[in-house]
């Protein structure tokens, strides 16, 4: 019984197909790396900077409230419980 394989299916053909697949994977990987470097990382940096500024403002406001409460006789004031957009209880 003989098995007929398509042309190029021998050991040399399989190796060549694997090399082509690896080359395509490398090309796609380079594209993915370029996208991450050009689009994702700058966006993450912008959002991180914005988040750090918001955190800094929040800490500054908290420090101001601590300072005001210490000037008002040393008794801490009850801070509002609700977060942004939530009613204070």
Secondary structure, 3 states (H helix, E strand, C coil): CCCCCCCCCCHHHHHHHHHHHHHHHHHHHHHHHHHHHHHHHHHHHHHHHHHHHHHHHHHHHHHHHHHHHHHCCCCCCCCCCCCCCCCCC
